[in-house]
Amino acid sequence: MGESLEIGKAVPSVLSKNHKGEEVKIEEAAAEGWTLFFFYPKAATPG
């Protein structure tokens, strides 16, 4: 399991895709204000 993010700490540099398939830099999205990231670890996997 990864480390928890703490209030006031820098957001890690991560590149991901949104629901439209567009690339999103998480640290840039978070810099715009309150941001919620939700991950589905078993999405698109059997079981």
CHARMM internal coordinates of N, CA and C (Angstrom, degrees):
IC EDIT
DIST 1 N 1 CA 1.4429
DIST 1 CA 1 C 1.5260
ANGL 1 N 1 CA 1 C 108.31
DIST 1 C 2 N 1.3150
ANGL 1 CA 1 C 2 N 116.60
DIHE 1 N 1 CA 1 C 2 N 141.75
DIST 2 N 2 CA 1.4597
ANGL 1 C 2 N 2 CA 121.69
DIHE 1 CA 1 C 2 N 2 CA -179.79
DIST 2 CA 2 C 1.5195
ANGL 2 N 2 CA 2 C 112.26
DIHE 1 C 2 N 2 CA 2 C -78.26
DIST 2 C 3 N 1.3093
ANGL 2 CA 2 C 3 N 114.64
DIHE 2 N 2 CA 2 C 3 N 176.68
DIST 3 N 3 CA 1.4609
ANGL 2 C 3 N 3 CA 120.44
DIHE 2 CA 2 C 3 N 3 CA 179.15
DIST 3 CA 3 C 1.5189
ANGL 3 N 3 CA 3 C 110.53
DIHE 2 C 3 N 3 CA 3 C -77.99
DIST 3 C 4 N 1.3145
ANGL 3 CA 3 C 4 N 116.49
DIHE 3 N 3 CA 3 C 4 N 147.41
DIST 4 N 4 CA 1.4604
ANGL 3 C 4 N 4 CA 121.64
DIHE 3 CA 3 C 4 N 4 CA 175.36
DIST 4 CA 4 C 1.5169
ANGL 4 N 4 CA 4 C 109.37
DIHE 3 C 4 N 4 CA 4 C -76.38
DIST 4 C 5 N 1.3338
ANGL 4 CA 4 C 5 N 116.49
DIHE 4 N 4 CA 4 C 5 N 148.08
DIST 5 N 5 CA 1.4501
ANGL 4 C 5 N 5 CA 121.05
DIHE 4 CA 4 C 5 N 5 CA 174.72
DIST 5 CA 5 C 1.5212
ANGL 5 N 5 CA 5 C 108.53
DIHE 4 C 5 N 5 CA 5 C -83.49
DIST 5 C 6 N 1.3074
ANGL 5 CA 5 C 6 N 116.54
DIHE 5 N 5 CA 5 C 6 N 138.49
DIST 6 N 6 CA 1.4524
ANGL 5 C 6 N 6 CA 121.13
DIHE 5 CA 5 C 6 N 6 CA 178.64
DIST 6 CA 6 C 1.5159
ANGL 6 N 6 CA 6 C 109.71
DIHE 5 C 6 N 6 CA 6 C -108.76
DIST 6 C 7 N 1.3205
ANGL 6 CA 6 C 7 N 116.03
DIHE 6 N 6 CA 6 C 7 N 148.89
DIST 7 N 7 CA 1.4612
ANGL 6 C 7 N 7 CA 120.83
DIHE 6 CA 6 C 7 N 7 CA 178.45
DIST 7 CA 7 C 1.5181
ANGL 7 N 7 CA 7 C 109.23
DIHE 6 C 7 N 7 CA 7 C -58.83
DIST 7 C 8 N 1.3224
ANGL 7 CA 7 C 8 N 115.45
DIHE 7 N 7 CA 7 C 8 N 131.27
DIST 8 N 8 CA 1.4579
ANGL 7 C 8 N 8 CA 121.04
DIHE 7 CA 7 C 8 N 8 CA 178.51
DIST 8 CA 8 C 1.5215
ANGL 8 N 8 CA 8 C 114.61
DIHE 7 C 8 N 8 CA 8 C 91.59
DIST 8 C 9 N 1.3238
ANGL 8 CA 8 C 9 N 117.61
DIHE 8 N 8 CA 8 C 9 N -10.99
DIST 9 N 9 CA 1.4696
ANGL 8 C 9 N 9 CA 121.16
DIHE 8 CA 8 C 9 N 9 CA 178.49
DIST 9 CA 9 C 1.5203
ANGL 9 N 9 CA 9 C 110.19
DIHE 8 C 9 N 9 CA 9 C -85.27
DIST 9 C 10 N 1.3167
ANGL 9 CA 9 C 10 N 116.34
DIHE 9 N 9 CA 9 C 10 N 154.94
DIST 10 N 10 CA 1.4624
ANGL 9 C 10 N 10 CA 121.31
DIHE 9 CA 9 C 10 N 10 CA 178.93
DIST 10 CA 10 C 1.5321
ANGL 10 N 10 CA 10 C 110.90
DIHE 9 C 10 N 10 CA 10 C -67.02
DIST 10 C 11 N 1.3127
ANGL 10 CA 10 C 11 N 115.36
DIHE 10 N 10 CA 10 C 11 N 143.91
DIST 11 N 11 CA 1.4676
ANGL 10 C 11 N 11 CA 121.09
DIHE 10 CA 10 C 11 N 11 CA 176.48
DIST 11 CA 11 C 1.5254
ANGL 11 N 11 CA 11 C 107.69
DIHE 10 C 11 N 11 CA 11 C -76.83
DIST 11 C 12 N 1.3267
ANGL 11 CA 11 C 12 N 117.81
DIHE 11 N 11 CA 11 C 12 N 135.90
DIST 12 N 12 CA 1.4640
ANGL 11 C 12 N 12 CA 119.48
DIHE 11 CA 11 C 12 N 12 CA 179.40
DIST 12 CA 12 C 1.5247
ANGL 12 N 12 CA 12 C 112.18
DIHE 11 C 12 N 12 CA 12 C -63.29
DIST 12 C 13 N 1.3050
ANGL 12 CA 12 C 13 N 115.75
DIHE 12 N 12 CA 12 C 13 N 151.99
DIST 13 N 13 CA 1.4634
ANGL 12 C 13 N 13 CA 121.83
DIHE 12 CA 12 C 13 N 13 CA 178.45
DIST 13 CA 13 C 1.5189
ANGL 13 N 13 CA 13 C 108.62
DIHE 12 C 13 N 13 CA 13 C -81.17
DIST 13 C 14 N 1.3439
ANGL 13 CA 13 C 14 N 115.45
DIHE 13 N 13 CA 13 C 14 N 105.42
DIST 14 N 14 CA 1.4559
ANGL 13 C 14 N 14 CA 121.21
DIHE 13 CA 13 C 14 N 14 CA -177.12
DIST 14 CA 14 C 1.5188
ANGL 14 N 14 CA 14 C 108.78
DIHE 13 C 14 N 14 CA 14 C -136.06
DIST 14 C 15 N 1.3050
ANGL 14 CA 14 C 15 N 116.43
DIHE 14 N 14 CA 14 C 15 N 137.79
DIST 15 N 15 CA 1.4634
ANGL 14 C 15 N 15 CA 122.22
DIHE 14 CA 14 C 15 N 15 CA 175.28
DIST 15 CA 15 C 1.5233
ANGL 15 N 15 CA 15 C 107.25
DIHE 14 C 15 N 15 CA 15 C -108.00
DIST 15 C 16 N 1.3243
ANGL 15 CA 15 C 16 N 116.19
DIHE 15 N 15 CA 15 C 16 N 127.11
DIST 16 N 16 CA 1.4534
ANGL 15 C 16 N 16 CA 120.76
DIHE 15 CA 15 C 16 N 16 CA -178.16
DIST 16 CA 16 C 1.5246
ANGL 16 N 16 CA 16 C 109.01
DIHE 15 C 16 N 16 CA 16 C -138.51
DIST 16 C 17 N 1.3125
ANGL 16 CA 16 C 17 N 117.28
DIHE 16 N 16 CA 16 C 17 N -177.58
DIST 17 N 17 CA 1.4685
ANGL 16 C 17 N 17 CA 121.88
DIHE 16 CA 16 C 17 N 17 CA 176.95
DIST 17 CA 17 C 1.5140
ANGL 17 N 17 CA 17 C 108.84
DIHE 16 C 17 N 17 CA 17 C -120.78
DIST 17 C 18 N 1.3268
ANGL 17 CA 17 C 18 N 115.81
DIHE 17 N 17 CA 17 C 18 N 143.40
DIST 18 N 18 CA 1.4511
ANGL 17 C 18 N 18 CA 120.22
DIHE 17 CA 17 C 18 N 18 CA 177.67
DIST 18 CA 18 C 1.5294
ANGL 18 N 18 CA 18 C 110.01
DIHE 17 C 18 N 18 CA 18 C -88.35
DIST 18 C 19 N 1.3280
ANGL 18 CA 18 C 19 N 116.35
DIHE 18 N 18 CA 18 C 19 N -174.31
DIST 19 N 19 CA 1.4597
ANGL 18 C 19 N 19 CA 121.17
DIHE 18 CA 18 C 19 N 19 CA -177.25
DIST 19 CA 19 C 1.5279
ANGL 19 N 19 CA 19 C 113.35
DIHE 18 C 19 N 19 CA 19 C -65.87
DIST 19 C 20 N 1.3418
ANGL 19 CA 19 C 20 N 117.02
DIHE 19 N 19 CA 19 C 20 N -13.66
DIST 20 N 20 CA 1.4706
ANGL 19 C 20 N 20 CA 121.28
DIHE 19 CA 19 C 20 N 20 CA 177.88
DIST 20 CA 20 C 1.5253
ANGL 20 N 20 CA 20 C 111.83
DIHE 19 C 20 N 20 CA 20 C -96.79
DIST 20 C 21 N 1.3406
ANGL 20 CA 20 C 21 N 116.91
DIHE 20 N 20 CA 20 C 21 N -0.17
DIST 21 N 21 CA 1.4525
ANGL 20 C 21 N 21 CA 121.24
DIHE 20 CA 20 C 21 N 21 CA -178.71
DIST 21 CA 21 C 1.5177
ANGL 21 N 21 CA 21 C 113.49
DIHE 20 C 21 N 21 CA 21 C 84.07
DIST 21 C 22 N 1.3343
ANGL 21 CA 21 C 22 N 117.33
DIHE 21 N 21 CA 21 C 22 N 6.40
DIST 22 N 22 CA 1.4643
ANGL 21 C 22 N 22 CA 121.23
DIHE 21 CA 21 C 22 N 22 CA 179.59
DIST 22 CA 22 C 1.5263
ANGL 22 N 22 CA 22 C 110.10
DIHE 21 C 22 N 22 CA 22 C -84.28
DIST 22 C 23 N 1.3246
ANGL 22 CA 22 C 23 N 116.78
DIHE 22 N 22 CA 22 C 23 N 141.69
DIST 23 N 23 CA 1.4581
ANGL 22 C 23 N 23 CA 120.10
DIHE 22 CA 22 C 23 N 23 CA 178.71
DIST 23 CA 23 C 1.5254
ANGL 23 N 23 CA 23 C 110.21
DIHE 22 C 23 N 23 CA 23 C -71.94
DIST 23 C 24 N 1.3244
ANGL 23 CA 23 C 24 N 115.01
DIHE 23 N 23 CA 23 C 24 N 138.66
DIST 24 N 24 CA 1.4620
ANGL 23 C 24 N 24 CA 122.08
DIHE 23 CA 23 C 24 N 24 CA -179.12
DIST 24 CA 24 C 1.5231
ANGL 24 N 24 CA 24 C 108.17
DIHE 23 C 24 N 24 CA 24 C -132.39
DIST 24 C 25 N 1.3317
ANGL 24 CA 24 C 25 N 116.46
DIHE 24 N 24 CA 24 C 25 N 129.70
DIST 25 N 25 CA 1.4584
ANGL 24 C 25 N 25 CA 121.15
DIHE 24 CA 24 C 25 N 25 CA 172.62
DIST 25 CA 25 C 1.5205
ANGL 25 N 25 CA 25 C 106.42
DIHE 24 C 25 N 25 CA 25 C -89.42
DIST 25 C 26 N 1.3168
ANGL 25 CA 25 C 26 N 116.35
DIHE 25 N 25 CA 25 C 26 N 114.78
DIST 26 N 26 CA 1.4530
ANGL 25 C 26 N 26 CA 121.38
DIHE 25 CA 25 C 26 N 26 CA -173.29
DIST 26 CA 26 C 1.5291
ANGL 26 N 26 CA 26 C 112.05
DIHE 25 C 26 N 26 CA 26 C -59.53
DIST 26 C 27 N 1.3244
ANGL 26 CA 26 C 27 N 117.98
DIHE 26 N 26 CA 26 C 27 N -39.72
DIST 27 N 27 CA 1.4678
ANGL 26 C 27 N 27 CA 119.46
DIHE 26 CA 26 C 27 N 27 CA -178.82
DIST 27 CA 27 C 1.5319
ANGL 27 N 27 CA 27 C 111.54
DIHE 26 C 27 N 27 CA 27 C -66.21
DIST 27 C 28 N 1.3387
ANGL 27 CA 27 C 28 N 117.90
DIHE 27 N 27 CA 27 C 28 N -30.15
DIST 28 N 28 CA 1.4658
ANGL 27 C 28 N 28 CA 120.99
DIHE 27 CA 27 C 28 N 28 CA 176.90
DIST 28 CA 28 C 1.5240
ANGL 28 N 28 CA 28 C 110.94
DIHE 27 C 28 N 28 CA 28 C -72.79
DIST 28 C 29 N 1.3206
ANGL 28 CA 28 C 29 N 117.33
DIHE 28 N 28 CA 28 C 29 N -41.15
DIST 29 N 29 CA 1.4601
ANGL 28 C 29 N 29 CA 120.87
DIHE 28 CA 28 C 29 N 29 CA 178.06
DIST 29 CA 29 C 1.5262
ANGL 29 N 29 CA 29 C 110.12
DIHE 28 C 29 N 29 CA 29 C -63.43
DIST 29 C 30 N 1.3145
ANGL 29 CA 29 C 30 N 117.15
DIHE 29 N 29 CA 29 C 30 N -42.30
DIST 30 N 30 CA 1.4630
ANGL 29 C 30 N 30 CA 121.46
DIHE 29 CA 29 C 30 N 30 CA -179.59
DIST 30 CA 30 C 1.5294
ANGL 30 N 30 CA 30 C 111.50
DIHE 29 C 30 N 30 CA 30 C -67.44
DIST 30 C 31 N 1.3274
ANGL 30 CA 30 C 31 N 118.15
DIHE 30 N 30 CA 30 C 31 N -29.82
DIST 31 N 31 CA 1.4548
ANGL 30 C 31 N 31 CA 121.60
DIHE 30 CA 30 C 31 N 31 CA -179.24
DIST 31 CA 31 C 1.5289
ANGL 31 N 31 CA 31 C 111.72
DIHE 30 C 31 N 31 CA 31 C -67.92
DIST 31 C 32 N 1.3416
ANGL 31 CA 31 C 32 N 117.45
DIHE 31 N 31 CA 31 C 32 N -18.78
DIST 32 N 32 CA 1.4606
ANGL 31 C 32 N 32 CA 121.56
DIHE 31 CA 31 C 32 N 32 CA -179.40
DIST 32 CA 32 C 1.5221
ANGL 32 N 32 CA 32 C 112.58
DIHE 31 C 32 N 32 CA 32 C -79.15
DIST 32 C 33 N 1.3051
ANGL 32 CA 32 C 33 N 118.56
DIHE 32 N 32 CA 32 C 33 N -10.54
DIST 33 N 33 CA 1.4647
ANGL 32 C 33 N 33 CA 121.92
DIHE 32 CA 32 C 33 N 33 CA 179.96
DIST 33 CA 33 C 1.5161
ANGL 33 N 33 CA 33 C 110.31
DIHE 32 C 33 N 33 CA 33 C 138.81
DIST 33 C 34 N 1.3235
ANGL 33 CA 33 C 34 N 115.53
DIHE 33 N 33 CA 33 C 34 N -156.61
DIST 34 N 34 CA 1.4651
ANGL 33 C 34 N 34 CA 120.60
DIHE 33 CA 33 C 34 N 34 CA -179.50
DIST 34 CA 34 C 1.5205
ANGL 34 N 34 CA 34 C 109.59
DIHE 33 C 34 N 34 CA 34 C -60.11
DIST 34 C 35 N 1.3149
ANGL 34 CA 34 C 35 N 115.63
DIHE 34 N 34 CA 34 C 35 N 129.61
DIST 35 N 35 CA 1.4605
ANGL 34 C 35 N 35 CA 121.31
DIHE 34 CA 34 C 35 N 35 CA -177.15
DIST 35 CA 35 C 1.5243
ANGL 35 N 35 CA 35 C 109.16
DIHE 34 C 35 N 35 CA 35 C -137.60
DIST 35 C 36 N 1.3138
ANGL 35 CA 35 C 36 N 116.26
DIHE 35 N 35 CA 35 C 36 N 136.89
DIST 36 N 36 CA 1.4551
ANGL 35 C 36 N 36 CA 121.36
DIHE 35 CA 35 C 36 N 36 CA 177.93
DIST 36 CA 36 C 1.5242
ANGL 36 N 36 CA 36 C 108.56
DIHE 35 C 36 N 36 CA 36 C -112.90
DIST 36 C 37 N 1.3167
ANGL 36 CA 36 C 37 N 116.43
DIHE 36 N 36 CA 36 C 37 N 127.18
DIST 37 N 37 CA 1.4603
ANGL 36 C 37 N 37 CA 122.07
DIHE 36 CA 36 C 37 N 37 CA 176.13
DIST 37 CA 37 C 1.5130
ANGL 37 N 37 CA 37 C 107.90
DIHE 36 C 37 N 37 CA 37 C -113.90
DIST 37 C 38 N 1.3124
ANGL 37 CA 37 C 38 N 116.12
DIHE 37 N 37 CA 37 C 38 N 127.21
DIST 38 N 38 CA 1.4511
ANGL 37 C 38 N 38 CA 121.45
DIHE 37 CA 37 C 38 N 38 CA -179.27
DIST 38 CA 38 C 1.5133
ANGL 38 N 38 CA 38 C 107.73
DIHE 37 C 38 N 38 CA 38 C -127.15
DIST 38 C 39 N 1.3117
ANGL 38 CA 38 C 39 N 116.59
DIHE 38 N 38 CA 38 C 39 N 128.35
DIST 39 N 39 CA 1.4558
ANGL 38 C 39 N 39 CA 121.45
DIHE 38 CA 38 C 39 N 39 CA -176.37
DIST 39 CA 39 C 1.5257
ANGL 39 N 39 CA 39 C 109.78
DIHE 38 C 39 N 39 CA 39 C -115.25
DIST 39 C 40 N 1.3096
ANGL 39 CA 39 C 40 N 115.47
DIHE 39 N 39 CA 39 C 40 N 140.14
DIST 40 N 40 CA 1.4553
ANGL 39 C 40 N 40 CA 122.37
DIHE 39 CA 39 C 40 N 40 CA 175.24
DIST 40 CA 40 C 1.5321
ANGL 40 N 40 CA 40 C 107.18
DIHE 39 C 40 N 40 CA 40 C -109.44
DIST 40 C 41 N 1.3152
ANGL 40 CA 40 C 41 N 118.60
DIHE 40 N 40 CA 40 C 41 N 90.08
DIST 41 N 41 CA 1.4639
ANGL 40 C 41 N 41 CA 120.01
DIHE 40 CA 40 C 41 N 41 CA -174.35
DIST 41 CA 41 C 1.5177
ANGL 41 N 41 CA 41 C 114.79
DIHE 40 C 41 N 41 CA 41 C -62.94
DIST 41 C 42 N 1.3216
ANGL 41 CA 41 C 42 N 118.49
DIHE 41 N 41 CA 41 C 42 N -25.45
DIST 42 N 42 CA 1.4641
ANGL 41 C 42 N 42 CA 119.57
DIHE 41 CA 41 C 42 N 42 CA -178.36
DIST 42 CA 42 C 1.5192
ANGL 42 N 42 CA 42 C 112.29
DIHE 41 C 42 N 42 CA 42 C -108.90
DIST 42 C 43 N 1.3163
ANGL 42 CA 42 C 43 N 117.68
DIHE 42 N 42 CA 42 C 43 N 10.33
DIST 43 N 43 CA 1.4684
ANGL 42 C 43 N 43 CA 120.23
DIHE 42 CA 42 C 43 N 43 CA 179.07
DIST 43 CA 43 C 1.5288
ANGL 43 N 43 CA 43 C 109.40
DIHE 42 C 43 N 43 CA 43 C -64.23
DIST 43 C 44 N 1.2956
ANGL 43 CA 43 C 44 N 115.16
DIHE 43 N 43 CA 43 C 44 N 139.82
DIST 44 N 44 CA 1.4678
ANGL 43 C 44 N 44 CA 122.35
DIHE 43 CA 43 C 44 N 44 CA 177.87
DIST 44 CA 44 C 1.5390
ANGL 44 N 44 CA 44 C 112.39
DIHE 43 C 44 N 44 CA 44 C 63.97
DIST 44 C 45 N 1.3355
ANGL 44 CA 44 C 45 N 116.27
DIHE 44 N 44 CA 44 C 45 N 25.87
DIST 45 N 45 CA 1.4706
ANGL 44 C 45 N 45 CA 119.91
DIHE 44 CA 44 C 45 N 45 CA 175.64
DIST 45 CA 45 C 1.5307
ANGL 45 N 45 CA 45 C 108.06
DIHE 44 C 45 N 45 CA 45 C -127.80
DIST 45 C 46 N 1.3061
ANGL 45 CA 45 C 46 N 117.81
DIHE 45 N 45 CA 45 C 46 N 148.02
DIST 46 N 46 CA 1.4527
ANGL 45 C 46 N 46 CA 118.49
DIHE 45 CA 45 C 46 N 46 CA 177.84
DIST 46 CA 46 C 1.5268
ANGL 46 N 46 CA 46 C 110.74
DIHE 45 C 46 N 46 CA 46 C -71.41
DIST 46 C 47 N 1.3073
ANGL 46 CA 46 C 47 N 118.01
DIHE 46 N 46 CA 46 C 47 N 136.42
DIST 47 N 47 CA 1.4527
ANGL 46 C 47 N 47 CA 122.53
DIHE 46 CA 46 C 47 N 47 CA 175.75
DIST 47 CA 47 C 1.4405
ANGL 47 N 47 CA 47 C 112.44
DIHE 46 C 47 N 47 CA 47 C 95.32
END
COOR INIT
IC SEED 1 N 1 CA 1 C
IC BUILD
